[in-house]
Amino acid sequence: MVFLFHLISGLSLGSIYAIIALGYTMVYGIAKMLNFAHGDVIMVGGYISFFASSAWGLPPVVSLFLAIIVCIVLGVTIERLAYKPLRHATSLAVLITAIGVSYLLQNAAQLLWTSNPKVFTSIVGFTHFAPLGGKLDISLIAIVTVAVSAVIMALLTWFTGQTKIGKAMRACSEDRGASQLMGINVDFTISVTFAIGAALAAVAGVLMCSMYPTLTPTTGAMPGIKAFTAAVFGGIGSIPGAMLGGVLLGIIEIFAKAYISTQLSDTIVFVVLILVLLVKPTGLLGRKITEKV
Amino acid sequence: MKKFLSIVVVLIAMIGVLSGCGSSNNSAGTNQPAGSKTSAAGSSNTFKIGGTAPLTGSTAIYGVAVKQGAELAVAEVNAKGGIQFELNYQDDQQVAETAANAYNTLKDWGMQIFLSSVTSSPGVATSALAAKDHVFGLTPSASSTDVTKGYNNIFQMCFADPNQGTASAQYMSKNKLGTKIAVIYRNDDVYSTGIYNTFKAEAEKLGLNIVSTTTFTDSSSNDFSVQIKDAQSKGADLIFLPIYYTPASLIFAQAAAINYKPKYFGVDGMDGILTLEGFDKNLAEGVMLLTPFSADAKDQLTADFVSNYKQKYGQIPNQFAADGYDCIYAIYDAIQASHGAITPTMKASDIADQLIAEFAGGFTFSGVTGANMTWNANGQVSKEPKAVVIQNGVYVGMN
């Protein structure tokens, strides 16, 4: 029973990593850049939802949509101002810019909202179930989180596989120059990718703060890094890979804490990651692309 | 590209592995130039007292409270006539480097007596500077032993960390608070591990039954399901939390979510939980914490302090405000006890010689954080801790 409890904790933590990792993997797959500011967009989403529901008294669903809209605007603006001018620069320059944007967002949040922690009210309340005669206890937010991440993964797979803009994204991902020659608007496609990534960040922020209700300007930083790890673990650029990587990372983290040592859990997580990458450098579901000359 | 990516991943993995080593405090606050002065009339008969505190940032609750408590005491002292004080508080954002700059600002201002720093890591930095300049320091609340260790001129108004752990174990044993005890502490934080180590040693001596010991770090301070489940499955009825109030609030919420309702026992880092924005105070109902000060104590000194503080700032003072208040009065009493040997025209180092002789030489002080306090030559205070329990969202004193 304790094993099941830990499995559910790991699944719900992993689902949060998965939603964040989906955002990383989308942007990496299409724009070929590591958007390190992604974790901080999550934090902004959390704050927007916090103020919408506790200060302005809006219903939870409205606050979620408000957070999504604000994050989309923010994500697209960041892309336009910080990344677009560097589209032909080296990947290192874009990476440093992304780290800069990340610090900018954190410090702006500190100025705007101070660094005093705020306690977030869960968007689904504190409902929990006790199946199996009360031996097990599952919170509603855990179920919602797992379900939402599965739905998002399915939607994204359909979107990139079936829709016109999704196909344009895949084309950009394979060969940006050739897609431009075929009449695909690359800038627009990349903007849409960032908008989707930011919307996912907002959802992740609201779900994460519902589960772990303390909100500070650095709330998104560590989950962001772990989710990036999850994306690489699962094979960056691959949508099912991000999902798998996120869920596995969450479960490994919780099991390491529960069955090995709470002191060493982070070490174990990253050691597993290093081992996987040594054996399979492209990640669990990563495609091996042979570069043609 | 792939090679580059793998370098990035390995770097990040290393950060993750190493993050267990540092004691990080992400508390760079807003960059307002801070500092405030409570001036007294003259200058030739006025002592210049300075201190550094986190007036912005995540631990601003502590800094602002200490500053307000000290300001209240200065206003009261100055109103008596006689000895006059001028107080200058500088913001250190709980960052050691900022605190060192703040100390230098205070020195340029002409500080004669130093109220040291409010929190431990800035305190370690400013203690070294104050020792070099031989300025007398009395810290309200920097509780690490590193703040006083090796310096003869720095004294503490609060309990040192080891004393908190020992006192907690003794209190639990004396009052038979729990039969099975769990501990959750933060293993990348000197404050938390320091208290845990002395707690464990004392608990073993007293025969307390610790059934579960789990840890977390700054980077894994979201999910406490494992730690809570471990305590629950081992039947712990009391959880000792030598940690700050922000992670503690998450532990309360996550334990409540699985219907686990043990007793909680915290130390001074728990103070502030009731002021957390948006926090459901019902979750903290019944939480006990060790603190030298309880605002509902019935003695005249505390009653006057609480009512004056409420009148001036519109809040009930916490222990940090009381620490700041007591520091000013302890310095005031020590100056009076010197019978004119300490005057405002003296140099800081000469004042330090006199004050050290007083504090290390059997001087006793009774304030709102304890009666008949004395200090040893290491600068550590000896006083009786009080325990409070949270009932209906306010602290109530325990016996």
Boltz contact constraints between the chains, C-beta under 6 A:
constraints:
  - contact:
      token1: [A, 2]
      token2: [B, 233]
      max_distance: 6.0
  - contact:
      token1: [A, 5]
      token2: [B, 229]
      max_distance: 6.0
  - contact:
      token1: [A, 9]
      token2: [B, 225]
      max_distance: 6.0
  - contact:
      token1: [A, 13]
      token2: [B, 223]
      max_distance: 6.0
  - contact:
      token1: [A, 54]
      token2: [B, 278]
      max_distance: 6.0
  - contact:
      token1: [A, 111]
      token2: [B, 30]
      max_distance: 6.0
  - contact:
      token1: [A, 115]
      token2: [B, 29]
      max_distance: 6.0
  - contact:
      token1: [A, 115]
      token2: [B, 57]
      max_distance: 6.0
  - contact:
      token1: [A, 115]
      token2: [B, 58]
      max_distance: 6.0
  - contact:
      token1: [A, 117]
      token2: [B, 246]
      max_distance: 6.0
  - contact:
      token1: [A, 118]
      token2: [B, 277]
      max_distance: 6.0
  - contact:
      token1: [A, 118]
      token2: [B, 278]
      max_distance: 6.0
  - contact:
      token1: [A, 119]
      token2: [B, 276]
      max_distance: 6.0
  - contact:
      token1: [A, 119]
      token2: [B, 278]
      max_distance: 6.0
  - contact:
      token1: [A, 119]
      token2: [B, 279]
      max_distance: 6.0
  - contact:
      token1: [A, 128]
      token2: [B, 257]
      max_distance: 6.0
  - contact:
      token1: [A, 137]
      token2: [B, 258]
      max_distance: 6.0
  - contact:
      token1: [A, 139]
      token2: [B, 257]
      max_distance: 6.0
  - contact:
      token1: [A, 212]
      token2: [B, 222]
      max_distance: 6.0
  - contact:
      token1: [A, 213]
      token2: [B, 253]
      max_distance: 6.0
  - contact:
      token1: [A, 214]
      token2: [B, 246]
      max_distance: 6.0
  - contact:
      token1: [A, 214]
      token2: [B, 250]
      max_distance: 6.0
  - contact:
      token1: [A, 218]
      token2: [B, 26]
      max_distance: 6.0
  - contact:
      token1: [A, 222]
      token2: [B, 219]
      max_distance: 6.0
  - contact:
      token1: [A, 225]
      token2: [B, 12]
      max_distance: 6.0
  - contact:
      token1: [A, 232]
      token2: [B, 9]
      max_distance: 6.0
  - contact:
      token1: [A, 254]
      token2: [B, 226]
      max_distance: 6.0
  - contact:
      token1: [A, 257]
      token2: [B, 226]
      max_distance: 6.0
  - contact:
      token1: [A, 258]
      token2: [B, 226]
      max_distance: 6.0
  - contact:
      token1: [A, 262]
      token2: [B, 214]
      max_distance: 6.0
  - contact:
      token1: [A, 262]
      token2: [B, 215]
      max_distance: 6.0
  - contact:
      token1: [A, 263]
      token2: [B, 187]
      max_distance: 6.0
  - contact:
      token1: [A, 263]
      token2: [B, 215]
      max_distance: 6.0
  - contact:
      token1: [A, 266]
      token2: [B, 16]
      max_distance: 6.0
  - contact:
      token1: [A, 266]
      token2: [B, 220]
      max_distance: 6.0
  - contact:
      token1: [A, 267]
      token2: [B, 17]
      max_distance: 6.0
  - contact:
      token1: [A, 270]
      token2: [B, 13]
      max_distance: 6.0
  - contact:
      token1: [A, 270]
      token2: [B, 16]
      max_distance: 6.0
  - contact:
      token1: [A, 270]
      token2: [B, 17]
      max_distance: 6.0
  - contact:
      token1: [A, 273]
      token2: [B, 13]
      max_distance: 6.0
  - contact:
      token1: [A, 274]
      token2: [B, 13]
      max_distance: 6.0
